[in-house]
Amino acid sequence: MRIVESAERLFSQPVLDVDSPGGESRSSYRLVFADRTVIATLRPNFRRTHIEAFTLRKLWPNCTDLPECLGVDGEILFQSDVGGKRLNLEISKVNKSKRVDLAHDAVASIFRIQAAGRKARLHEALPHLGQNKLWLENFVGGVSELEEFSQGRSASLDRPALCDMIAYPGAQFVKWDCRSGNAAIGPDDKLRWFDCEYSGARHGAEDFAWLIGDEAWPLSPEVMETIVADCFDTGTGHARDDYLDYMALYLTFHCIQRFKLIVNEANKRGWLSKTRVRKYDDVGAHPEFAAHICRVGSYFAERNNETRPVARDFEDAELVFLNVLKDSLKRAKA
């Protein structure tokens, strides 16, 4: 196996075992040595591997909320093992109070990672994300996905104005893809984030949109908004209320993108079990997760005047999926 040969050459010791923590279809492997475990990643995109390695190396001197880059051999990245207890699974097992504690840890650690990114001036070195006109138009234009499930009030939106509101220069490092399946709790009980191959620069609130707008994330939008406000870092350069306004705006359309993925996945593969979604960090093709993402989208769309029609459409769509859930439960009992 190419990865094993590379690892044994780099670390000068034999690999005793190999497993795939994210499933066999993923690009990362856990390599077991006599004295430690190491994560080896062979991504199909060579550029992404080197963005991840560069990002980890720049962040590590000022932040331990991510893995340490242990080396790169061609297309293979080796990094420290942050632990096998994935946040998306762990938070589903604990009581409400512990969930809030874990969510607080997740949010606080993202703010620390971003602060380390500012210190390393990563916004000057990494790609600026979501900047071109087509990306913005597709992001905002996703509201069309709600038409089939609602009264279509979102058709009245001023899409060009919303594109202008969402457009933001890359002034802040963002990890990107902060879904809860991309964090783990180690043997030291510390929560760490991984998968930095899409890191770049933007506003900063996008990282929290990925977390809160994760359809399998079990906390309410009200609780998450409070946690972000409590953990808010003035080093972002924004006033807190302005930051929360932008987060709500971005989250509205991020939830639509997740909604679109859920519907497409359900049409293609049918509904999946919640256990499977969490285990394999899949798109949340389950009616309960679909209803949840509608609830999150509605809550944050309500915050800004420009997106309130979207809130009503999300409410309609939530009822659709709650009825799907009720019907499936009735059939199960029949």
VOMIVEX-346825 format. One record per residue (C-alpha): residue number from 0; residue in three letters; chain; x, y, z. Coordinates in nm, 3 decimals, padded with zeros to 5 digits, m for minus. Layout:
residues N
     i    aa   ch        c1        c2        c3
   NUM   ALA    A         X         Y         Z
...
***
This chain:
residues 334
     i    aa   ch        c1        c2        c3
     0   MET    A    00.000    00.000    00.000
     1   ARG    A    00.146    00.332   m00.111
     2   ILE    A    00.050    00.521    00.206
     3   VAL    A    00.206    00.257    00.431
     4   GLU    A    00.531    00.260    00.236
     5   SER    A    00.543    00.639    00.254
     6   ALA    A    00.468    00.642    00.628
     7   GLU    A    00.730    00.383    00.713
     8   ARG    A    00.986    00.577    00.515
     9   LEU    A    00.895    00.911    00.679
    10   PHE    A    00.863    00.788    01.040
    11   SER    A    01.131    00.515    01.023
    12   GLN    A    00.913    00.253    01.194
    13   PRO    A    00.669   m00.015    01.079
    14   VAL    A    00.295    00.044    01.045
    15   LEU    A    00.118   m00.221    01.254
    16   ASP    A   m00.239   m00.162    01.138
    17   VAL    A   m00.452    00.059    00.911
    18   ASP    A   m00.817    00.158    00.930
    19   SER    A   m01.046    00.414    00.765
    20   PRO    A   m01.202    00.638    01.033
    21   GLY    A   m01.443    00.804    00.790
    22   GLY    A   m01.532    00.492    00.593
    23   GLU    A   m01.362    00.321    00.302
    24   SER    A   m01.485    00.581    00.052
    25   ARG    A   m01.298    00.862    00.230
    26   SER    A   m00.942    00.975    00.165
    27   SER    A   m00.799    00.949    00.518
    28   TYR    A   m00.650    00.651    00.701
    29   ARG    A   m00.548    00.594    01.062
    30   LEU    A   m00.202    00.436    01.076
    31   VAL    A   m00.113    00.250    01.394
    32   PHE    A    00.251    00.257    01.505
    33   ALA    A    00.395    00.101    01.820
    34   ASP    A    00.395    00.435    02.004
    35   ARG    A    00.117    00.640    01.843
    36   THR    A   m00.144    00.672    01.570
    37   VAL    A   m00.114    00.906    01.272
    38   ILE    A   m00.369    01.019    01.015
    39   ALA    A   m00.258    00.990    00.653
    40   THR    A   m00.457    01.170    00.384
    41   LEU    A   m00.434    01.110    00.011
    42   ARG    A   m00.675    01.350   m00.155
    43   PRO    A   m00.762    01.337   m00.526
    44   ASN    A   m00.672    01.706   m00.553
    45   PHE    A   m00.299    01.767   m00.503
    46   ARG    A   m00.358    02.141   m00.452
    47   ARG    A   m00.600    02.079   m00.164
    48   THR    A   m00.344    01.864    00.017
    49   HIS    A   m00.089    02.141    00.009
    50   ILE    A   m00.339    02.408    00.114
    51   GLU    A   m00.421    02.193    00.416
    52   ALA    A   m00.056    02.131    00.504
    53   PHE    A    00.030    02.500    00.464
    54   THR    A   m00.267    02.604    00.680
    55   LEU    A   m00.190    02.359    00.960
    56   ARG    A    00.177    02.458    00.971
    57   LYS    A    00.092    02.828    00.991
    58   LEU    A   m00.173    02.781    01.261
    59   TRP    A    00.003    02.531    01.485
    60   PRO    A    00.246    02.771    01.661
    61   ASN    A   m00.051    02.970    01.797
    62   CYS    A   m00.333    02.715    01.812
    63   THR    A   m00.374    02.356    01.929
    64   ASP    A   m00.738    02.329    01.823
    65   LEU    A   m00.634    02.148    01.504
    66   PRO    A   m00.402    01.860    01.415
    67   GLU    A   m00.029    01.910    01.380
    68   CYS    A    00.110    01.863    01.031
    69   LEU    A    00.373    01.590    01.067
    70   GLY    A    00.493    01.589    00.710
    71   VAL    A    00.405    01.576    00.342
    72   ASP    A    00.532    01.314    00.101
    73   GLY    A    00.429    01.413   m00.250
    74   GLU    A    00.048    01.393   m00.247
    75   ILE    A    00.023    01.236    00.100
    76   LEU    A   m00.031    01.448    00.413
    77   PHE    A    00.050    01.310    00.757
    78   GLN    A   m00.104    01.476    01.062
    79   SER    A   m00.153    01.403    01.430
    80   ASP    A   m00.457    01.196    01.528
    81   VAL    A   m00.711    01.420    01.703
    82   GLY    A   m00.911    01.124    01.835
    83   GLY    A   m01.176    00.880    01.730
    84   LYS    A   m01.479    01.036    01.903
    85   ARG    A   m01.641    01.244    01.631
    86   LEU    A   m01.835    01.544    01.757
    87   ASN    A   m02.143    01.463    01.547
    88   LEU    A   m02.172    01.123    01.715
    89   GLU    A   m02.076    01.229    02.067
    90   ILE    A   m02.319    01.519    02.085
    91   SER    A   m02.606    01.292    01.985
    92   LYS    A   m02.538    01.063    02.284
    93   VAL    A   m02.535    01.314    02.570
    94   ASN    A   m02.799    01.509    02.762
    95   LYS    A   m02.909    01.864    02.685
    96   SER    A   m02.671    02.030    02.932
    97   LYS    A   m02.369    01.844    02.797
    98   ARG    A   m02.474    01.929    02.442
    99   VAL    A   m02.460    02.298    02.525
   100   ASP    A   m02.114    02.252    02.677
   101   LEU    A   m01.988    02.073    02.365
   102   ALA    A   m02.142    02.338    02.139
   103   HIS    A   m01.974    02.610    02.344
   104   ASP    A   m01.639    02.431    02.307
   105   ALA    A   m01.693    02.398    01.931
   106   VAL    A   m01.775    02.767    01.884
   107   ALA    A   m01.496    02.891    02.113
   108   SER    A   m01.241    02.675    01.932
   109   ILE    A   m01.345    02.815    01.593
   110   PHE    A   m01.294    03.168    01.721
   111   ARG    A   m00.948    03.065    01.849
   112   ILE    A   m00.859    02.909    01.514
   113   GLN    A   m00.964    03.225    01.334
   114   ALA    A   m00.759    03.437    01.576
   115   ALA    A   m00.455    03.222    01.501
   116   GLY    A   m00.528    03.269    01.131
   117   ARG    A   m00.528    03.646    01.175
   118   LYS    A   m00.198    03.630    01.361
   119   ALA    A   m00.048    03.423    01.078
   120   ARG    A   m00.203    03.661    00.822
   121   LEU    A   m00.349    03.365    00.637
   122   HIS    A   m00.607    03.587    00.468
   123   GLU    A   m00.318    03.725    00.263
   124   ALA    A   m00.196    03.382    00.153
   125   LEU    A   m00.504    03.164    00.099
   126   PRO    A   m00.777    03.177   m00.170
   127   HIS    A   m01.056    03.428   m00.121
   128   LEU    A   m01.377    03.224   m00.118
   129   GLY    A   m01.720    03.300   m00.263
   130   GLN    A   m01.612    03.615   m00.443
   131   ASN    A   m01.719    03.577   m00.804
   132   LYS    A   m02.056    03.687   m00.939
   133   LEU    A   m02.166    03.341   m01.053
   134   TRP    A   m02.101    03.189   m00.709
   135   LEU    A   m02.306    03.460   m00.541
   136   GLU    A   m02.591    03.429   m00.791
   137   ASN    A   m02.607    03.052   m00.744
   138   PHE    A   m02.591    03.089   m00.366
   139   VAL    A   m02.880    03.336   m00.351
   140   GLY    A   m03.066    03.172   m00.639
   141   GLY    A   m03.100    02.855   m00.437
   142   VAL    A   m03.422    02.999   m00.291
   143   SER    A   m03.597    02.857   m00.596
   144   GLU    A   m03.561    02.515   m00.430
   145   LEU    A   m03.824    02.615   m00.174
   146   GLU    A   m04.095    02.686   m00.433
   147   GLU    A   m04.211    02.324   m00.456
   148   PHE    A   m04.252    02.303   m00.078
   149   SER    A   m04.405    02.643    00.000
   150   GLN    A   m04.618    02.931   m00.124
   151   GLY    A   m04.313    03.070   m00.303
   152   ARG    A   m04.292    03.403   m00.123
   153   SER    A   m03.915    03.405   m00.186
   154   ALA    A   m03.980    03.488   m00.551
   155   SER    A   m04.020    03.850   m00.436
   156   LEU    A   m03.660    03.877   m00.313
   157   ASP    A   m03.429    04.139   m00.457
   158   ARG    A   m03.163    03.891   m00.559
   159   PRO    A   m02.903    04.139   m00.692
   160   ALA    A   m02.925    04.338   m00.367
   161   LEU    A   m02.884    04.021   m00.162
   162   CYS    A   m02.581    03.920   m00.367
   163   ASP    A   m02.429    04.258   m00.282
   164   MET    A   m02.508    04.209    00.087
   165   ILE    A   m02.352    03.862    00.098
   166   ALA    A   m02.043    03.954   m00.105
   167   TYR    A   m01.755    04.010    00.132
   168   PRO    A   m01.383    04.060    00.070
   169   GLY    A   m01.151    03.798    00.214
   170   ALA    A   m01.054    03.988    00.527
   171   GLN    A   m01.064    03.695    00.771
   172   PHE    A   m00.926    03.342    00.767
   173   VAL    A   m01.198    03.077    00.756
   174   LYS    A   m01.152    02.705    00.806
   175   TRP    A   m01.466    02.634    00.598
   176   ASP    A   m01.675    02.317    00.626
   177   CYS    A   m01.716    02.329    01.004
   178   ARG    A   m01.982    02.059    01.008
   179   SER    A   m01.976    01.863    01.331
   180   GLY    A   m01.841    01.553    01.158
   181   ASN    A   m01.518    01.745    01.102
   182   ALA    A   m01.433    01.773    01.471
   183   ALA    A   m01.331    01.508    01.721
   184   ILE    A   m01.268    01.475    02.093
   185   GLY    A   m00.932    01.329    02.187
   186   PRO    A   m00.817    01.115    02.481
   187   ASP    A   m00.734    01.443    02.658
   188   ASP    A   m01.103    01.548    02.623
   189   LYS    A   m01.005    01.839    02.399
   190   LEU    A   m01.218    01.914    02.094
   191   ARG    A   m01.020    01.970    01.775
   192   TRP    A   m01.119    02.046    01.418
   193   PHE    A   m00.976    01.876    01.111
   194   ASP    A   m01.010    01.884    00.729
   195   CYS    A   m00.866    02.222    00.633
   196   GLU    A   m00.831    02.154    00.262
   197   TYR    A   m01.094    02.416    00.173
   198   SER    A   m00.957    02.689    00.400
   199   GLY    A   m00.949    03.041    00.267
   200   ALA    A   m01.054    03.395    00.348
   201   ARG    A   m01.392    03.563    00.373
   202   HIS    A   m01.605    03.733    00.644
   203   GLY    A   m01.555    03.476    00.920
   204   ALA    A   m01.917    03.402    01.014
   205   GLU    A   m01.930    03.136    00.742
   206   ASP    A   m01.757    02.887    00.973
   207   PHE    A   m02.045    02.916    01.221
   208   ALA    A   m02.295    02.885    00.938
   209   TRP    A   m02.142    02.548    00.852
   210   LEU    A   m02.179    02.433    01.213
   211   ILE    A   m02.526    02.570    01.288
   212   GLY    A   m02.650    02.486    00.939
   213   ASP    A   m02.549    02.122    00.976
   214   GLU    A   m02.884    01.944    00.952
   215   ALA    A   m02.772    01.673    01.197
   216   TRP    A   m02.660    01.928    01.460
   217   PRO    A   m02.907    01.874    01.746
   218   LEU    A   m02.913    02.218    01.909
   219   SER    A   m03.177    02.480    01.835
   220   PRO    A   m03.087    02.793    01.636
   221   GLU    A   m03.182    03.010    01.934
   222   VAL    A   m02.931    02.834    02.159
   223   MET    A   m02.658    02.846    01.896
   224   GLU    A   m02.706    03.217    01.832
   225   THR    A   m02.668    03.279    02.206
   226   ILE    A   m02.352    03.068    02.221
   227   VAL    A   m02.192    03.255    01.929
   228   ALA    A   m02.284    03.586    02.095
   229   ASP    A   m02.135    03.472    02.428
   230   CYS    A   m01.811    03.352    02.266
   231   PHE    A   m01.781    03.645    02.027
   232   ASP    A   m01.426    03.766    01.969
   233   THR    A   m01.388    04.143    01.924
   234   GLY    A   m01.066    04.067    01.738
   235   THR    A   m01.281    03.991    01.433
   236   GLY    A   m01.302    04.365    01.374
   237   HIS    A   m01.684    04.365    01.375
   238   ALA    A   m01.941    04.489    01.622
   239   ARG    A   m02.119    04.187    01.769
   240   ASP    A   m02.468    04.274    01.641
   241   ASP    A   m02.336    04.345    01.291
   242   TYR    A   m02.155    04.011    01.299
   243   LEU    A   m02.472    03.827    01.403
   244   ASP    A   m02.672    04.006    01.132
   245   TYR    A   m02.428    03.887    00.866
   246   MET    A   m02.416    03.537    01.012
   247   ALA    A   m02.796    03.520    00.993
   248   LEU    A   m02.795    03.645    00.635
   249   TYR    A   m02.536    03.395    00.524
   250   LEU    A   m02.697    03.113    00.723
   251   THR    A   m03.030    03.171    00.551
   252   PHE    A   m02.885    03.081    00.214
   253   HIS    A   m02.647    02.818    00.351
   254   CYS    A   m02.952    02.636    00.490
   255   ILE    A   m03.109    02.649    00.145
   256   GLN    A   m02.799    02.481    00.001
   257   ARG    A   m02.821    02.208    00.266
   258   PHE    A   m03.195    02.176    00.198
   259   LYS    A   m03.121    02.129   m00.171
   260   LEU    A   m02.865    01.857   m00.094
   261   ILE    A   m03.111    01.675    00.133
   262   VAL    A   m03.390    01.678   m00.125
   263   ASN    A   m03.159    01.566   m00.405
   264   GLU    A   m03.016    01.286   m00.191
   265   ALA    A   m03.361    01.168   m00.083
   266   ASN    A   m03.479    01.165   m00.445
   267   LYS    A   m03.174    00.964   m00.548
   268   ARG    A   m03.135    00.718   m00.260
   269   GLY    A   m03.450    00.749   m00.054
   270   TRP    A   m03.457    00.842    00.313
   271   LEU    A   m03.162    00.723    00.522
   272   SER    A   m03.153    00.637    00.891
   273   LYS    A   m03.024    00.901    01.131
   274   THR    A   m02.769    00.650    01.257
   275   ARG    A   m02.625    00.600    00.910
   276   VAL    A   m02.612    00.974    00.841
   277   ARG    A   m02.415    01.037    01.159
   278   LYS    A   m02.188    00.733    01.127
   279   TYR    A   m02.075    00.815    00.774
   280   ASP    A   m02.116    01.195    00.796
   281   ASP    A   m02.357    01.176    00.501
   282   VAL    A   m02.601    01.436    00.377
   283   GLY    A   m02.890    01.427    00.625
   284   ALA    A   m03.149    01.259    00.405
   285   HIS    A   m03.398    01.198    00.684
   286   PRO    A   m03.729    01.388    00.724
   287   GLU    A   m03.639    01.493    01.080
   288   PHE    A   m03.312    01.645    00.961
   289   ALA    A   m03.492    01.811    00.668
   290   ALA    A   m03.743    01.967    00.907
   291   HIS    A   m03.461    02.081    01.135
   292   ILE    A   m03.272    02.262    00.858
   293   CYS    A   m03.598    02.438    00.765
   294   ARG    A   m03.641    02.546    01.127
   295   VAL    A   m03.285    02.682    01.138
   296   GLY    A   m03.328    02.861    00.807
   297   SER    A   m03.656    03.016    00.915
   298   TYR    A   m03.513    03.142    01.243
   299   PHE    A   m03.217    03.318    01.084
   300   ALA    A   m03.411    03.446    00.782
   301   GLU    A   m03.640    03.626    01.027
   302   ARG    A   m03.352    03.840    01.162
   303   ASN    A   m03.304    04.049    00.846
   304   ASN    A   m03.589    04.238    00.674
   305   GLU    A   m03.460    04.141    00.331
   306   THR    A   m03.495    03.767    00.396
   307   ARG    A   m03.822    03.747    00.591
   308   PRO    A   m04.014    03.601    00.294
   309   VAL    A   m03.768    03.310    00.305
   310   ALA    A   m03.858    03.251    00.670
   311   ARG    A   m04.223    03.195    00.576
   312   ASP    A   m04.127    02.955    00.294
   313   PHE    A   m03.903    02.760    00.529
   314   GLU    A   m04.196    02.732    00.773
   315   ASP    A   m04.411    02.583    00.496
   316   ALA    A   m04.136    02.339    00.400
   317   GLU    A   m04.085    02.234    00.761
   318   LEU    A   m04.450    02.130    00.781
   319   VAL    A   m04.409    01.920    00.468
   320   PHE    A   m04.128    01.718    00.624
   321   LEU    A   m04.294    01.693    00.963
   322   ASN    A   m04.591    01.537    00.785
   323   VAL    A   m04.358    01.298    00.602
   324   LEU    A   m04.216    01.200    00.940
   325   LYS    A   m04.563    01.149    01.090
   326   ASP    A   m04.671    00.934    00.795
   327   SER    A   m04.361    00.717    00.820
   328   LEU    A   m04.420    00.666    01.194
   329   LYS    A   m04.782    00.568    01.129
   330   ARG    A   m04.672    00.312    00.870
   331   ALA    A   m04.413    00.173    01.111
   332   LYS    A   m04.682    00.119    01.376
   333   ALA    A   m04.935   m00.031    01.133
***
